Every structure is written in structure tokens, then in C-alpha cells.
């Protein structure tokens, strides 16, 4: 296999049981979808996707990484050979420690860490701490921002998600809302305030969100998916 230039680390969030089956929760789904987009955008660099998350619900339950893996393979058709499961981490510190070890062992010089805006400061701290040993190039990427670009394109029927209706349905409502926000006077300012309130209501740790991140979908993803079931 040719040399890999980059690793995409997906920081899992949680899993839940529905109809007797374990599935990724909504935050995890967005992170996995965002990582898949990066994978296809960076395909010429032969990326390795590292899904990081252990068995936080007990040894007899599946790991977070195992469940998110199924989304990458089933929904996004990423070759299993290009995915590594990191199943030892039970927190962000473990995510950083074990994911960087995998990247280093595979002689990968650059790492992209995919998580949510509110989680990025913690992830950045942990990856900086453990990267002192390996000195890799590490950069955090916000799942909301990545999916913003894709959601906006959905209405124009662009990119590979047009072949995956189930994934389109996760974000098409947000794409339409973006268009509305951009055409209504003060629409973006109203959206900013709404996102701030929702972040607080949902326990988000960051209140100040840059203008370009106004499109945070954290509070809307669940609505969209429920509305399409």
C-alpha cells in the first residue's frame, strides 16, 4: 500500500440503543459524516481514518468506535482497509494519546481531528499535550463547519452525498434554513443569537461563536432526522 500522508481522527461521542440495536448518537453521526467528506476530499493523500472511542458502557457492550465504523462503511462506502479502530480511549485524553500513537506507528506526519466546536478546546489541549512526544502536524476541524459547506451544496445537488438519500435527509433541512437566513434582513444575527441560546440549553461550554460558525447544526440535527422518520 502506498504511503499515507494524513490521518483523519474521528472523536466519537456516544451510542444509544434504538429498537434493540446500538447506533451512533446524533453528534457522533455528524462527526462521522464530516470525516467521510474530508476522506473523499483528501483522497489523493491516501488518508487513514482513525475512529477513536472505547467501551464506555461496559465490556459487554460495543465500543463507540465499532458503531461509528458501521456508518463509515455502510453509508459512506469507505474501504475497511483505510479505517483503524482505536477502542481503548474512554475520554478525550485517551482519544489523543492512542490516536497519535496509531498515526506515529503508521508514519503519518499530519493529523486532522474531527469534533464539534464546543469540544475543540478540550481536544486541542489533549492533542497538544500528547503530541509533544511525536511532533506531528495536528489540526482540529469542526464538524459543523465541514457539514455547513456540504449542506449548502445539497440544494445544488453537488458532491457525492447526492447518491446517498439517507445522508441527504440528515442535512437538507439545515441547507434550506441557511438559504433563508442569508436572504432575510438580520437573518444571520438572529441565527447567531438562536444558536447561542440553544448551546446553553444543551449544555454547550462555549457561548461566543464566530460569525462563520453561526451555522452550528447541533440543535437542529435531531429535529431534521426526527422529521424525516
C-alpha atoms as an extended CHARMM CRD file, in Angstrom:
* protein
*
       229  EXT
         1         1  UNK       CA              0.0000000000        0.0000000000        0.0000000000  PROA      1               0.0000000000
         2         2  UNK       CA              1.3400000000        3.4390000000       -0.8690000000  PROA      2               0.0000000000
         3         3  UNK       CA              2.4500000000        5.8870000000        1.7680000000  PROA      3               0.0000000000
         4         4  UNK       CA             -0.2160000000        7.7430000000        3.7060000000  PROA      4               0.0000000000
         5         5  UNK       CA              0.1930000000       11.4960000000        4.0520000000  PROA      5               0.0000000000
         6         6  UNK       CA             -2.5760000000       12.2370000000        6.5100000000  PROA      6               0.0000000000
         7         7  UNK       CA             -4.8040000000       10.7160000000        9.1930000000  PROA      7               0.0000000000
         8         8  UNK       CA             -8.3600000000       11.7850000000        9.9750000000  PROA      8               0.0000000000
         9         9  UNK       CA             -9.2100000000       11.1670000000       13.6260000000  PROA      9               0.0000000000
        10        10  UNK       CA            -12.9100000000       10.9780000000       14.4540000000  PROA      10              0.0000000000
        11        11  UNK       CA            -13.6290000000       11.6720000000       18.1230000000  PROA      11              0.0000000000
        12        12  UNK       CA            -16.6940000000        9.5930000000       18.8940000000  PROA      12              0.0000000000
        13        13  UNK       CA            -19.3880000000       10.9880000000       21.1590000000  PROA      13              0.0000000000
        14        14  UNK       CA            -21.8190000000        8.3160000000       22.3440000000  PROA      14              0.0000000000
        15        15  UNK       CA            -24.0640000000        5.4860000000       21.2260000000  PROA      15              0.0000000000
        16        16  UNK       CA            -27.6560000000        4.6980000000       22.0780000000  PROA      16              0.0000000000
        17        17  UNK       CA            -29.9590000000        1.7550000000       21.7600000000  PROA      17              0.0000000000
        18        18  UNK       CA            -32.9800000000        2.0210000000       19.4630000000  PROA      18              0.0000000000
        19        19  UNK       CA            -35.2560000000       -0.8660000000       18.5860000000  PROA      19              0.0000000000
        20        20  UNK       CA            -32.7960000000       -3.2620000000       20.1650000000  PROA      20              0.0000000000
        21        21  UNK       CA            -29.7930000000       -2.0620000000       18.1450000000  PROA      21              0.0000000000
        22        22  UNK       CA            -26.8490000000        0.1120000000       19.1200000000  PROA      22              0.0000000000
        23        23  UNK       CA            -26.4520000000        3.1680000000       16.8800000000  PROA      23              0.0000000000
        24        24  UNK       CA            -24.3530000000        6.3400000000       16.8440000000  PROA      24              0.0000000000
        25        25  UNK       CA            -25.9550000000        9.3130000000       18.5440000000  PROA      25              0.0000000000
        26        26  UNK       CA            -26.6240000000       12.4990000000       16.5950000000  PROA      26              0.0000000000
        27        27  UNK       CA            -23.4100000000       14.2960000000       17.4910000000  PROA      27              0.0000000000
        28        28  UNK       CA            -21.3950000000       11.2240000000       16.5540000000  PROA      28              0.0000000000
        29        29  UNK       CA            -23.2380000000       10.9570000000       13.2300000000  PROA      29              0.0000000000
        30        30  UNK       CA            -22.2950000000       14.4910000000       12.2690000000  PROA      30              0.0000000000
        31        31  UNK       CA            -18.6490000000       13.8730000000       13.1500000000  PROA      31              0.0000000000
        32        32  UNK       CA            -18.5780000000       10.6770000000       11.1070000000  PROA      32              0.0000000000
        33        33  UNK       CA            -20.2860000000       12.3550000000        8.1380000000  PROA      33              0.0000000000
        34        34  UNK       CA            -17.7950000000       15.2320000000        8.3090000000  PROA      34              0.0000000000
        35        35  UNK       CA            -14.8490000000       12.8320000000        8.4850000000  PROA      35              0.0000000000
        36        36  UNK       CA            -16.1570000000       10.9960000000        5.4350000000  PROA      36              0.0000000000
        37        37  UNK       CA            -16.2920000000       14.2580000000        3.4870000000  PROA      37              0.0000000000
        38        38  UNK       CA            -12.6990000000       15.0030000000        4.4260000000  PROA      38              0.0000000000
        39        39  UNK       CA            -11.6970000000       11.4870000000        3.4170000000  PROA      39              0.0000000000
        40        40  UNK       CA            -13.0280000000       11.9340000000       -0.1240000000  PROA      40              0.0000000000
        41        41  UNK       CA            -11.6920000000       15.4680000000       -0.4280000000  PROA      41              0.0000000000
        42        42  UNK       CA             -8.2070000000       14.2790000000        0.5840000000  PROA      42              0.0000000000
        43        43  UNK       CA             -8.2450000000       11.0110000000       -1.2880000000  PROA      43              0.0000000000
        44        44  UNK       CA             -5.0970000000       11.8570000000       -3.2160000000  PROA      44              0.0000000000
        45        45  UNK       CA             -3.2340000000       11.8100000000        0.1240000000  PROA      45              0.0000000000
        46        46  UNK       CA             -4.3570000000        8.2360000000        0.8490000000  PROA      46              0.0000000000
        47        47  UNK       CA             -5.8730000000        9.1500000000        4.2460000000  PROA      47              0.0000000000
        48        48  UNK       CA             -6.2150000000        6.7650000000        7.1460000000  PROA      48              0.0000000000
        49        49  UNK       CA             -9.3940000000        7.2320000000        9.1810000000  PROA      49              0.0000000000
        50        50  UNK       CA             -8.8690000000        6.5890000000       12.8950000000  PROA      50              0.0000000000
        51        51  UNK       CA            -12.1400000000        6.1550000000       14.7910000000  PROA      51              0.0000000000
        52        52  UNK       CA            -11.4160000000        6.7260000000       18.4670000000  PROA      52              0.0000000000
        53        53  UNK       CA            -13.7060000000        5.5870000000       21.2840000000  PROA      53              0.0000000000
        54        54  UNK       CA            -13.7710000000        2.6810000000       23.7130000000  PROA      54              0.0000000000
        55        55  UNK       CA            -16.3610000000        0.6900000000       25.6260000000  PROA      55              0.0000000000
        56        56  UNK       CA            -17.7430000000        3.3440000000       27.9360000000  PROA      56              0.0000000000
        57        57  UNK       CA            -20.9940000000        1.4530000000       28.5270000000  PROA      57              0.0000000000
        58        58  UNK       CA            -19.3750000000       -1.7370000000       29.7730000000  PROA      58              0.0000000000
        59        59  UNK       CA            -17.1640000000       -4.5190000000       28.4650000000  PROA      59              0.0000000000
        60        60  UNK       CA            -20.1880000000       -6.4790000000       27.2620000000  PROA      60              0.0000000000
        61        61  UNK       CA            -21.3480000000       -3.5510000000       25.0940000000  PROA      61              0.0000000000
        62        62  UNK       CA            -19.9070000000       -2.4470000000       21.7400000000  PROA      62              0.0000000000
        63        63  UNK       CA            -17.2530000000        0.2430000000       21.6450000000  PROA      63              0.0000000000
        64        64  UNK       CA            -18.0980000000        3.7160000000       20.3580000000  PROA      64              0.0000000000
        65        65  UNK       CA            -15.5990000000        3.2220000000       17.5380000000  PROA      65              0.0000000000
        66        66  UNK       CA            -17.1880000000       -0.0540000000       16.4640000000  PROA      66              0.0000000000
        67        67  UNK       CA            -20.6110000000        1.5220000000       15.9840000000  PROA      67              0.0000000000
        68        68  UNK       CA            -19.2730000000        4.5860000000       14.1660000000  PROA      68              0.0000000000
        69        69  UNK       CA            -17.2840000000        2.2610000000       11.8980000000  PROA      69              0.0000000000
        70        70  UNK       CA            -20.5080000000        0.7880000000       10.5620000000  PROA      70              0.0000000000
        71        71  UNK       CA            -21.6240000000        4.2540000000        9.4240000000  PROA      71              0.0000000000
        72        72  UNK       CA            -18.3720000000        4.8730000000        7.5530000000  PROA      72              0.0000000000
        73        73  UNK       CA            -18.5490000000        1.5340000000        5.7480000000  PROA      73              0.0000000000
        74        74  UNK       CA            -22.3040000000        1.2450000000        5.2030000000  PROA      74              0.0000000000
        75        75  UNK       CA            -23.2630000000        4.8510000000        4.4310000000  PROA      75              0.0000000000
        76        76  UNK       CA            -20.0460000000        6.2300000000        3.0060000000  PROA      76              0.0000000000
        77        77  UNK       CA            -18.5470000000        3.1200000000        1.3850000000  PROA      77              0.0000000000
        78        78  UNK       CA            -15.0630000000        3.7520000000        2.7560000000  PROA      78              0.0000000000
        79        79  UNK       CA            -12.8060000000        0.7490000000        2.3000000000  PROA      79              0.0000000000
        80        80  UNK       CA            -12.3920000000       -1.0070000000        5.6470000000  PROA      80              0.0000000000
        81        81  UNK       CA             -8.6670000000       -1.2620000000        4.9660000000  PROA      81              0.0000000000
        82        82  UNK       CA             -8.4800000000        2.5270000000        5.2510000000  PROA      82              0.0000000000
        83        83  UNK       CA            -10.0320000000        2.5960000000        8.7230000000  PROA      83              0.0000000000
        84        84  UNK       CA             -8.4270000000        1.7920000000       12.0700000000  PROA      84              0.0000000000
        85        85  UNK       CA            -10.4100000000        1.4030000000       15.2820000000  PROA      85              0.0000000000
        86        86  UNK       CA             -8.9480000000        2.8630000000       18.4640000000  PROA      86              0.0000000000
        87        87  UNK       CA            -11.0030000000        1.2050000000       21.2100000000  PROA      87              0.0000000000
        88        88  UNK       CA             -9.0180000000        1.9450000000       24.3660000000  PROA      88              0.0000000000
        89        89  UNK       CA             -9.9790000000        5.5850000000       24.9390000000  PROA      89              0.0000000000
        90        90  UNK       CA            -12.7090000000        6.4130000000       27.4300000000  PROA      90              0.0000000000
        91        91  UNK       CA            -12.1970000000       10.1900000000       27.3590000000  PROA      91              0.0000000000
        92        92  UNK       CA            -10.6600000000       12.9470000000       25.2370000000  PROA      92              0.0000000000
        93        93  UNK       CA             -7.2510000000       12.4590000000       26.8020000000  PROA      93              0.0000000000
        94        94  UNK       CA             -7.3050000000        8.8210000000       25.7330000000  PROA      94              0.0000000000
        95        95  UNK       CA             -8.5230000000        9.7940000000       22.2710000000  PROA      95              0.0000000000
        96        96  UNK       CA             -5.4310000000       11.9410000000       21.8340000000  PROA      96              0.0000000000
        97        97  UNK       CA             -2.9290000000        9.5410000000       23.3870000000  PROA      97              0.0000000000
        98        98  UNK       CA             -3.9180000000        6.4170000000       21.4660000000  PROA      98              0.0000000000
        99        99  UNK       CA             -4.7970000000        8.0870000000       18.1450000000  PROA      99              0.0000000000
       100       100  UNK       CA             -1.4310000000        9.8080000000       17.9730000000  PROA      100             0.0000000000
       101       101  UNK       CA              0.2810000000        6.5160000000       18.7360000000  PROA      101             0.0000000000
       102       102  UNK       CA             -1.5090000000        4.9370000000       15.7660000000  PROA      102             0.0000000000
       103       103  UNK       CA             -0.6230000000        7.8180000000       13.4480000000  PROA      103             0.0000000000
       104       104  UNK       CA              3.0220000000        7.6830000000       14.5440000000  PROA      104             0.0000000000
       105       105  UNK       CA              3.1890000000        3.8940000000       14.1560000000  PROA      105             0.0000000000
       106       106  UNK       CA              1.9170000000        4.2790000000       10.5880000000  PROA      106             0.0000000000
       107       107  UNK       CA              4.4950000000        7.0380000000        9.9080000000  PROA      107             0.0000000000
       108       108  UNK       CA              1.7680000000        9.5700000000        9.1240000000  PROA      108             0.0000000000
       109       109  UNK       CA              3.0510000000       13.1540000000        9.5110000000  PROA      109             0.0000000000
       110       110  UNK       CA             -0.2530000000       15.0450000000        9.6300000000  PROA      110             0.0000000000
       111       111  UNK       CA             -3.4370000000       14.5350000000       11.6620000000  PROA      111             0.0000000000
       112       112  UNK       CA             -6.8680000000       16.1780000000       11.3370000000  PROA      112             0.0000000000
       113       113  UNK       CA             -9.0470000000       15.8670000000       14.4250000000  PROA      113             0.0000000000
       114       114  UNK       CA            -12.7960000000       15.9990000000       13.7600000000  PROA      114             0.0000000000
       115       115  UNK       CA            -15.0840000000       17.0260000000       16.6000000000  PROA      115             0.0000000000
       116       116  UNK       CA            -17.6190000000       19.7230000000       17.4720000000  PROA      116             0.0000000000
       117       117  UNK       CA            -16.9430000000       23.3940000000       18.0910000000  PROA      117             0.0000000000
       118       118  UNK       CA            -17.7780000000       23.1840000000       21.7930000000  PROA      118             0.0000000000
       119       119  UNK       CA            -15.4100000000       20.2180000000       22.2380000000  PROA      119             0.0000000000
       120       120  UNK       CA            -12.4950000000       21.5720000000       20.2160000000  PROA      120             0.0000000000
       121       121  UNK       CA            -10.7190000000       23.4660000000       23.0530000000  PROA      121             0.0000000000
       122       122  UNK       CA            -10.5420000000       20.2980000000       25.1550000000  PROA      122             0.0000000000
       123       123  UNK       CA             -9.4410000000       18.1990000000       22.1920000000  PROA      123             0.0000000000
       124       124  UNK       CA             -6.8090000000       20.7740000000       21.2100000000  PROA      124             0.0000000000
       125       125  UNK       CA             -5.3790000000       20.7700000000       24.7290000000  PROA      125             0.0000000000
       126       126  UNK       CA             -5.1530000000       16.9710000000       24.8960000000  PROA      126             0.0000000000
       127       127  UNK       CA             -3.6400000000       16.5300000000       21.4400000000  PROA      127             0.0000000000
       128       128  UNK       CA             -1.0550000000       19.2500000000       22.0960000000  PROA      128             0.0000000000
       129       129  UNK       CA             -0.0970000000       17.5370000000       25.3360000000  PROA      129             0.0000000000
       130       130  UNK       CA              0.4840000000       14.0900000000       23.8530000000  PROA      130             0.0000000000
       131       131  UNK       CA              1.9090000000       15.3790000000       20.5880000000  PROA      131             0.0000000000
       132       132  UNK       CA              4.9670000000       16.6910000000       22.4110000000  PROA      132             0.0000000000
       133       133  UNK       CA              6.3100000000       13.1520000000       22.1120000000  PROA      133             0.0000000000
       134       134  UNK       CA              5.6150000000       12.7210000000       18.3940000000  PROA      134             0.0000000000
       135       135  UNK       CA              5.7660000000       16.2590000000       16.9830000000  PROA      135             0.0000000000
       136       136  UNK       CA              3.1820000000       15.5920000000       14.2720000000  PROA      136             0.0000000000
       137       137  UNK       CA              1.2670000000       18.3030000000       12.4580000000  PROA      137             0.0000000000
       138       138  UNK       CA             -2.1370000000       18.3250000000       14.1850000000  PROA      138             0.0000000000
       139       139  UNK       CA             -5.1330000000       20.4780000000       13.3330000000  PROA      139             0.0000000000
       140       140  UNK       CA             -8.6850000000       20.4580000000       14.6930000000  PROA      140             0.0000000000
       141       141  UNK       CA            -11.6370000000       20.5740000000       12.3260000000  PROA      141             0.0000000000
       142       142  UNK       CA            -15.1690000000       21.4620000000       13.3820000000  PROA      142             0.0000000000
       143       143  UNK       CA            -17.8180000000       19.0460000000       12.1620000000  PROA      143             0.0000000000
       144       144  UNK       CA            -20.3750000000       21.8620000000       11.9460000000  PROA      144             0.0000000000
       145       145  UNK       CA            -18.2290000000       23.9020000000        9.6030000000  PROA      145             0.0000000000
       146       146  UNK       CA            -17.4740000000       20.9380000000        7.3490000000  PROA      146             0.0000000000
       147       147  UNK       CA            -21.1270000000       19.9950000000        7.1060000000  PROA      147             0.0000000000
       148       148  UNK       CA            -22.1310000000       23.6130000000        6.5170000000  PROA      148             0.0000000000
       149       149  UNK       CA            -20.3180000000       23.5440000000        3.1970000000  PROA      149             0.0000000000
       150       150  UNK       CA            -21.9390000000       20.2610000000        2.2320000000  PROA      150             0.0000000000
       151       151  UNK       CA            -25.4020000000       21.2600000000        3.4300000000  PROA      151             0.0000000000
       152       152  UNK       CA            -25.2720000000       24.4410000000        1.3900000000  PROA      152             0.0000000000
       153       153  UNK       CA            -24.3470000000       22.4200000000       -1.6730000000  PROA      153             0.0000000000
       154       154  UNK       CA            -27.1330000000       19.8980000000       -1.2150000000  PROA      154             0.0000000000
       155       155  UNK       CA            -29.6940000000       22.2090000000       -2.7740000000  PROA      155             0.0000000000
       156       156  UNK       CA            -27.4630000000       22.4440000000       -5.8320000000  PROA      156             0.0000000000
       157       157  UNK       CA            -27.2110000000       18.6470000000       -5.9910000000  PROA      157             0.0000000000
       158       158  UNK       CA            -23.4250000000       18.6720000000       -5.7170000000  PROA      158             0.0000000000
       159       159  UNK       CA            -20.8420000000       16.2430000000       -4.3800000000  PROA      159             0.0000000000
       160       160  UNK       CA            -21.1350000000       12.5740000000       -3.5920000000  PROA      160             0.0000000000
       161       161  UNK       CA            -23.9060000000       12.8090000000       -0.9660000000  PROA      161             0.0000000000
       162       162  UNK       CA            -26.4460000000       13.1720000000       -3.7710000000  PROA      162             0.0000000000
       163       163  UNK       CA            -26.0720000000        9.4120000000       -4.1800000000  PROA      163             0.0000000000
       164       164  UNK       CA            -26.9600000000        8.8200000000       -0.5260000000  PROA      164             0.0000000000
       165       165  UNK       CA            -30.5430000000        9.9660000000        0.1680000000  PROA      165             0.0000000000
       166       166  UNK       CA            -30.4270000000        8.8870000000        3.8180000000  PROA      166             0.0000000000
       167       167  UNK       CA            -27.4600000000       11.1840000000        4.4350000000  PROA      167             0.0000000000
       168       168  UNK       CA            -29.0360000000       13.9920000000        2.4540000000  PROA      168             0.0000000000
       169       169  UNK       CA            -32.0800000000       13.8660000000        4.6810000000  PROA      169             0.0000000000
       170       170  UNK       CA            -29.9290000000       14.4950000000        7.7310000000  PROA      170             0.0000000000
       171       171  UNK       CA            -28.9290000000       17.9210000000        6.4590000000  PROA      171             0.0000000000
       172       172  UNK       CA            -31.2770000000       19.1240000000        3.7300000000  PROA      172             0.0000000000
       173       173  UNK       CA            -33.4550000000       20.9750000000        6.2230000000  PROA      173             0.0000000000
       174       174  UNK       CA            -30.4330000000       22.8460000000        7.5220000000  PROA      174             0.0000000000
       175       175  UNK       CA            -29.4090000000       23.7310000000        3.9750000000  PROA      175             0.0000000000
       176       176  UNK       CA            -32.7820000000       25.3250000000        3.3350000000  PROA      176             0.0000000000
       177       177  UNK       CA            -32.5910000000       27.2190000000        6.6120000000  PROA      177             0.0000000000
       178       178  UNK       CA            -29.1920000000       28.5730000000        5.6240000000  PROA      178             0.0000000000
       179       179  UNK       CA            -30.6260000000       29.9940000000        2.4440000000  PROA      179             0.0000000000
       180       180  UNK       CA            -33.4440000000       31.6460000000        4.4050000000  PROA      180             0.0000000000
       181       181  UNK       CA            -31.0500000000       33.1100000000        6.9750000000  PROA      181             0.0000000000
       182       182  UNK       CA            -28.9220000000       34.6210000000        4.2280000000  PROA      182             0.0000000000
       183       183  UNK       CA            -31.8180000000       36.3270000000        2.4440000000  PROA      183             0.0000000000
       184       184  UNK       CA            -33.7250000000       37.7610000000        5.4100000000  PROA      184             0.0000000000
       185       185  UNK       CA            -32.5030000000       41.1280000000        6.8200000000  PROA      185             0.0000000000
       186       186  UNK       CA            -30.5850000000       40.4990000000       10.0440000000  PROA      186             0.0000000000
       187       187  UNK       CA            -31.2090000000       36.7980000000        9.4960000000  PROA      187             0.0000000000
       188       188  UNK       CA            -27.6620000000       35.7960000000       10.3540000000  PROA      188             0.0000000000
       189       189  UNK       CA            -27.7100000000       37.9090000000       13.5160000000  PROA      189             0.0000000000
       190       190  UNK       CA            -30.9350000000       36.2070000000       14.6110000000  PROA      190             0.0000000000
       191       191  UNK       CA            -29.4150000000       32.8050000000       13.8310000000  PROA      191             0.0000000000
       192       192  UNK       CA            -26.3640000000       33.6770000000       15.9040000000  PROA      192             0.0000000000
       193       193  UNK       CA            -28.4550000000       34.5340000000       18.9440000000  PROA      193             0.0000000000
       194       194  UNK       CA            -30.6030000000       31.4180000000       18.4920000000  PROA      194             0.0000000000
       195       195  UNK       CA            -27.5500000000       29.1750000000       18.3490000000  PROA      195             0.0000000000
       196       196  UNK       CA            -26.1070000000       30.7930000000       21.4810000000  PROA      196             0.0000000000
       197       197  UNK       CA            -29.3060000000       30.1180000000       23.4010000000  PROA      197             0.0000000000
       198       198  UNK       CA            -29.5260000000       26.5360000000       22.1490000000  PROA      198             0.0000000000
       199       199  UNK       CA            -25.8900000000       25.8470000000       23.0120000000  PROA      199             0.0000000000
       200       200  UNK       CA            -26.5430000000       26.9920000000       26.5720000000  PROA      200             0.0000000000
       201       201  UNK       CA            -29.7490000000       24.9790000000       26.7960000000  PROA      201             0.0000000000
       202       202  UNK       CA            -27.9130000000       21.8670000000       25.6050000000  PROA      202             0.0000000000
       203       203  UNK       CA            -25.0080000000       22.2880000000       27.9840000000  PROA      203             0.0000000000
       204       204  UNK       CA            -22.5320000000       23.6550000000       25.4460000000  PROA      204             0.0000000000
       205       205  UNK       CA            -19.4050000000       25.0550000000       27.0520000000  PROA      205             0.0000000000
       206       206  UNK       CA            -18.7770000000       27.8300000000       24.5290000000  PROA      206             0.0000000000
       207       207  UNK       CA            -21.0550000000       30.8560000000       24.3250000000  PROA      207             0.0000000000
       208       208  UNK       CA            -19.1450000000       33.0550000000       21.9050000000  PROA      208             0.0000000000
       209       209  UNK       CA            -19.3710000000       31.5410000000       18.4220000000  PROA      209             0.0000000000
       210       210  UNK       CA            -17.5700000000       33.2170000000       15.4860000000  PROA      210             0.0000000000
       211       211  UNK       CA            -19.8200000000       34.5240000000       12.7170000000  PROA      211             0.0000000000
       212       212  UNK       CA            -18.6670000000       31.8620000000       10.2610000000  PROA      212             0.0000000000
       213       213  UNK       CA            -19.7910000000       29.1880000000       12.7210000000  PROA      213             0.0000000000
       214       214  UNK       CA            -23.2930000000       30.5790000000       13.0830000000  PROA      214             0.0000000000
       215       215  UNK       CA            -24.4770000000       27.6050000000       11.0760000000  PROA      215             0.0000000000
       216       216  UNK       CA            -23.8940000000       25.2630000000       14.0050000000  PROA      216             0.0000000000
       217       217  UNK       CA            -26.3350000000       22.4240000000       13.4720000000  PROA      217             0.0000000000
       218       218  UNK       CA            -26.0150000000       20.7900000000       16.8470000000  PROA      218             0.0000000000
       219       219  UNK       CA            -29.5450000000       21.6850000000       17.9440000000  PROA      219             0.0000000000
       220       220  UNK       CA            -31.1080000000       21.0740000000       14.5480000000  PROA      220             0.0000000000
       221       221  UNK       CA            -29.7840000000       17.6690000000       13.5420000000  PROA      221             0.0000000000
       222       222  UNK       CA            -32.1000000000       15.7830000000       15.8640000000  PROA      222             0.0000000000
       223       223  UNK       CA            -35.1130000000       17.7540000000       14.6220000000  PROA      223             0.0000000000
       224       224  UNK       CA            -34.2390000000       17.1200000000       10.9890000000  PROA      224             0.0000000000
       225       225  UNK       CA            -33.7500000000       13.4110000000       11.4530000000  PROA      225             0.0000000000
       226       226  UNK       CA            -36.9170000000       13.0150000000       13.5080000000  PROA      226             0.0000000000
       227       227  UNK       CA            -38.8480000000       14.9740000000       10.9160000000  PROA      227             0.0000000000
       228       228  UNK       CA            -37.7750000000       12.5770000000        8.1920000000  PROA      228             0.0000000000
       229       229  UNK       CA            -38.5120000000        9.3210000000       10.0210000000  PROA      229             0.0000000000
